[in-house]
Amino acid sequence: MTTLVVGAYFDGNRHHDHGPYALRFENGVLRAVEPAAPATPPDAAFAMPSLVEAHAHLFLDGGILDLPTRADAMKADRETMLETARRSLAQARAAGIGLVRDVGDRYGINHQLRDETRGTAGIQVRSCGVALRRPGRYGGFMGREVADDAAILAAVDEIAADGDDIKVLLTGIIDFAKGTVPGTPQFDTEALRLITRRARRHGRPTLAHCSGLAGLEVAVEGGIGSVEHGFFMTRAILERMAGEGIAWVPTFSPVAFQGAEPRYAGWSPDIVATITRIVESHREHVALAHQLGVPVLCGTDAGSHGVVHGRAMVDEMMLLLDAGLPMDAVLRAATSLPRRQWGAPANDLVPGARPDLLLLAQSPFRDPSALRRPLAVGDAGSLAGAALEC
């Protein structure tokens, strides 16, 4: 029997304060959580499930800030990209992440990392494989072109055979100079319904890269499972999402970085002001989403310009807090809620589970910055006997 003593813990759904608590494990399985003697020195001040990164591109290095250097990295050979992806995964683990959903690359690197980590102790990868896009439209680095309905059905069948999710590139990206998402959606409502229905036949969740009202309207009408990014959101769209259980991964981080560090892209003060307004509107709508009951998941778009794997996860959690979500909702968004939304294995700290744990020196309910200083992450066996200072 292995015992970890903590001052408080979050089980994936609820905060348990007023410890200390003894978490008793047998062969890695959590058998019981019991009050510990008040004088028992804790191994950590706080325990929780390891984090879930809901939106990342592992083969991209978000820490490369020089734009020409980033462009060169996109032309690297596959082995170089694979090395970058493995470093990204290590950075994510060091930050306390136990599961990363990689939302698209056309090189198969996300699938390879998923297969390398599957069945092993430590961080796991959920992989969309390649996304769907229309010919000549946004997303060449992660998308497969589908020109007609027959191509859509064939692509969904093929992707579903080895992919964990089906991703659709529904819109392009934000034009910060104009403060809009240019162009029409890549897929209309009927085409998106074709994708989502076919995906459901395969038992695969769906997600859409989507911003702007036109794209958001197609997403909800077309039966998408999750909206990724979702800038220029509206109350009406959120009410539909809440009613239909459509999740939202708001990915503040890449847009917030552009406003905070405009020198890398050469943004003018006017464009920075536009970006600031976009982020503020996003913050207000994320708060509204929480109030309406939309499942808000924590994902960062790590690998994007300025969005560093691992570190960005806590940045995004802080942005959700800043939007007005309470800490327990933020922790659910970053641990249990994505797993439930995707039908992925649970990782809650409940008797009978074999959890991947994150230990902190302080409770994030008292000091949110404690999330930036993980003591240790791993299963009970790997954490047993660790000399952890509180």
N, C-alpha and C positions, 0 to 999 in steps of 0.2 A: 504494500500500500504506500503510495506517494501522497504527501500532504503539502499543499501550498497555502500559506496564511496571507490574507490580504485585508486591508482596512475597509475596503468597499469594492463593489463590482457592478458591472452592467452585464446582464445575461443575454443581451441581444434584443431585448424588448423593454426591460424594466431596470431601473437603478436601485441597487440595494445598498443603502448607507447604514451607518450605525454598527459597523463591525467591531472587532475583527471577525472574519469568517475563515473557516478551514475548508478548503476545497480538497476532497479526498478522492484520489484516483487509484484505480487498479488496472494495471496493464494498459494505461493510457485512457481508460474510460472513467468519466466523472461519475462516481458512485453516490456521493452525497455532498451537500453544502451544509455545514453546521456552524453554530456560533463557536468561536474560539475563546479560550480563556483571555480575559482582558489584559493580562500581563504578557501574553504570548507575543514575541516580536514578529512583526509581519515580514514576509519575503518581499512584498511590494505593497504600496499604498492602494493600488487599484488594479483590477483585472477586468478584461473585456475580450470579446472575440476579436481576432485579427481583422484588419480592415479589408473592404472590398472596393477596388477601383473599377468603376462601372464603365469607363470610356477612356481607352488609351490606344496608342500606336507604338508598340514596343520597338519597332525597327527604326524609329525616328528619335533623335537626340534633341530634346527641347532646350538643352543648355547651350547649343550652338546659336549664338545671337547674331553673328555677322551674316547678312542675307546671301551674299555670294557663296560663302562657305556652306551654308545650308543647301543652296542649290546644287553645289558639287556633291554633297553627301547623298542627295537624292539620286545621283547617277553612279553611286558606288556599286561594286560587284556584290553578289549575294552573300559571300562569306563575310565581307566587311559589315554588311547590314546585320548579319546574324550575330556577329560579335557585339555590335551596338545593342541589339535586342537583349542579349544575355546580360550586358551591363545594366540595361534598363531594368531588367527583372531583379537583379541584385540590389539596385537602388530602392526599388519598391519594397523588397523584403526588409531591408534595413530600416525603412520607415514604418514597419509594422503591418504591411499588407500581406494578406494570405491568399487572395484571389484577384486576378486581373482579367477583365474582359477586354481582349484586343478586338477592336471594331473595324479591322480591315487593312490588309495589304495584299497586293496581287503577286507577291513573291513566295507565298507559302511559309514565311518565317513564323507567323503566328501559330499555324498548325504544328510546325516542327517543335516550337517551344512548349506547346500544350502537350505534345506526345512525349517530350523529354521529361516533363514534370509529372505526368499522370502516374498515379500509384506510388509516388515518392513522398517522403515527409517534406514539409515546407510549402513554399508558394506554389499555387496552381494557376493555370491559364485557361480561360474560356475563349474560344476563337470563332469569330464569324467567317474566317477565311477571306473571300473576296466579296466586295459589295456589288450591287447592280446599278448600272447607270445607262443613260441613253448615249448613242454614238456622238462623240465630239463634245460632250458636256462635262461639267466639273467632276473631278475625282479619278483622273487617270492613274494615280499612284496606288489606288486601292480598289478600282472598279472594273467590272467586266461589262462590256457593251452588250445591250440587248435592244434590237431594233423593232421587234414585233412580238405579238402574243406567243407565237410558237417558241421564239428564242427565250422569252421570259419563263415559260413553263419548263423548258429544257434546263435553263440555268438554275432555277430554284431546285429542281430535282437533283441536279449534280451537286450544288452547294450543300443541300440538306444531307446528302449522303455522308459528308465528313465534317460539316460545319455545325456549330452549336446554336447559331442564330442566323437569321437572314436579314442582311442590312440593305437598305435602299437609299441611294443618294437622290433625295427628292428635290433639293434645291441646290443652288450654288452657295457662295459665302458672302459675307457682308461687304458692301462697298462703303468703307468708312468715310470717304470723301463726300458721298451723297447721303450716307446714313440710311441706306436701303439695301435690300437683297435684289439685285437686278435679274431680269429675265423671268420667264414662266417656269412653273415646276417641271421637272424632267418627266414625271409620270402624271397622267390625269387620274381621276378617281377610279375609273373602271380598270385601268392598268394596275393601280395599286391594289385594288380588291383582288385582282387575279393573283398577284403575288402573295397577299396575306392569306387568302383561302388555300392556296397550294402549300404554303408554309405550314398552315395548321394541319393539313392532311399528313404532313411529315412530323408533326409534333414539335415544330421549331418556332420559338418566339421571333417576332419581327421588330425591327427598329429602323427609324428614318433619320438620316442627316437632314435637318429641316430648320429653316428660319424664314420669317416673313409670313404675312397673313395668308397669301395665296397658297403657299406650301402647307401651312398649318391646317388650313381648311381641307385640303386634299388628304392630309395625314389622318385626321379624325374621321372623315367620311369614308376613307379607304380601309379603315379597320386596323391601323398600325398598333403595335403593342407598346411602343415606347418612342417618344419624341426626344431626339438628341439635339442639344443646343437650344432651339426654340426661342431665339431672340425675336422681338416684336410680337410677343404674346399678347392675348386679349382675355378679358374676363369670360367672354362667350366661349372661347375655345377651351379655357380651363374648366368651365362648367361641363362641357361635353366630355372632356377627359376624365373628370371626376366621376361622372355618371357611368362611363364605360370602362373605368379602371385602367386607362392609358397612363403609363408612367412618363415621367419627365426627368431627363438628365440635363440640368441647365448649363453645365460647363462654363461657369463664369471666367475661369482662369485665362484662356487665351485672349479674350477681349479685354479683360482687366489689365493684362500685361501690356497690351498696345497703348492703353491710356496712361499707364504708370511709367512706361519706358518708351516714349515716342521717338527718341533719337535714332533707334535702330532702323525704323522704317521711314524716318524723315517726316513724321507727321507735323503739320502746322498747328499752331494754337487753336485755330478754328476746328480742325479735324479732331484734336484732342477733346475739345468741348463737346463735339458730337458723340465721341466714344463715351465720354462721361455720362451723357444723357441716356445713351443706350444701356449702359451698365445700371444706372439708377432705375430705369424702367424695368429692367430685368429683375432687379432686387425686389421691387414692389410686387411684381407678378409672381415671383417665387414665394413671397410671404402669403399672397392670396392663394396660391396653389395649396400651400399647407393648410390654410384655413378651410378650403373647400374639400380637402381630403384627397387631392391628387397624390399618387405615390411619387414622391421626390427622391431620386437616387443620387448619390454623390459620385460624380465622375469628372475628370479634369481635362480631357483631351490631351493628356501627357504625350509629349513628343512634338506638339505644336510649338511654334516660336515662343520661347521663354517659359514653357511649361515643362518643368523638370520632373521626371519620373520619381515617385516617392515623396519628395518635398511638396509637390503640388497638391498631393492628396490632403494634407493638413491645411494648406492654403485654401483649398476649396471648402473644407469644413468650416474654416473661419469666415469665409464669405457667406455660407449658409447661415451661420450664427448672426452675422452682421445684417442679413436680410430679415432677421426676426424669428427664425426657427429656434425653439428651445433645444438645449443640449441633448435631451433624450431623443428628440426627433432627428437631430443631426447624426447621432450615433447609430440610430436605426438605419438612416439613409446610407451610412457607410459600413454597415455590417450585415444585419439580418434581412432588411427589406429587399435589396437586390437579389439575394439568393431565393427568397420566396417568389419574387416577380418572375425569375427565370426558371423556377423549378429546379434550382441547383441544390446540392447537398447542404443541409443546415449546418451551422457552426455555433449554435447557441450554448451558453454555459448552463446546461440543465442535466440532471441525473440521467445517465444512459448514453450521453453524447461522448464523442472523442474529439474535443475541441482543439483548434489551433488558437493559442492564447496570445494576447498582447498585455504585457505588464508595464505599468507606469509608476513613477515615483510619487506622483500626486494625482488626486482625482481631477479629471477635466471639468467636473461640475463646479469645482472650486477655483481651478486655474486652467482654462482651456489650453494655454500654451504648453501644458504637460504633454499634450499629444505630439509635440515636436521633439520630445526627449524620451523615446521608448527605452525602457530598461532591457527588455528581452521580448522575443517573439518565438513561439514554437509550441510543440506539444508538451504535455506534463513531464514526459520522460526527459526531454532535452532541457527542461527548465529545472528539474529536480537537483537540489544541491547547489544551484547557482548562488554565488555570494552577491546578493542584490542589496544595495544600500538604499534606504528610503530617505 
